[in-house]
Amino acid sequence: MKKALIFAIVAVLSLGILTACGGGGGNTVKLQVIAGENGEMKYNPETLTAKKGDKIELTLVNKDSAQPHTFIIEKFNGKTKQVQPGQQETITFTANAAGDIEFLCDVPGHKDGGMVGKLTVTQ
Ligand SMILES: [Cu+2]
């Protein structure tokens, strides 16, 4: 009786571990993007990757000396506030669709200046 109970507990725990580690997305992924490094109007990196279903914890680090920047990924409803020089902000969103998803800085003129990138979400 006791043995059966222990077996059941081990089985349930194993299932939980398999679910947490299984492939195909659904994991929590930490990503970091730097904005305005060396005074450049761009993100570094400009390309990010994730799997469909991943929960993304994205940190925008503003290394610009003068200007605020944002990270907006409209498709997944992920938006930072205006992050001031030397500051950072972490946002969370779920990559719930596959494709090349655009992100950008919505401070006026910045997207046209080069602050745009893509998050490639695979199935
Ligand atoms: Cu910007």
Residues whose N, C-alpha, C, O or C-beta is under 5 A from the ligand:
A	BS01	CU	P68 H69 T70 C105 V107 H110 M115
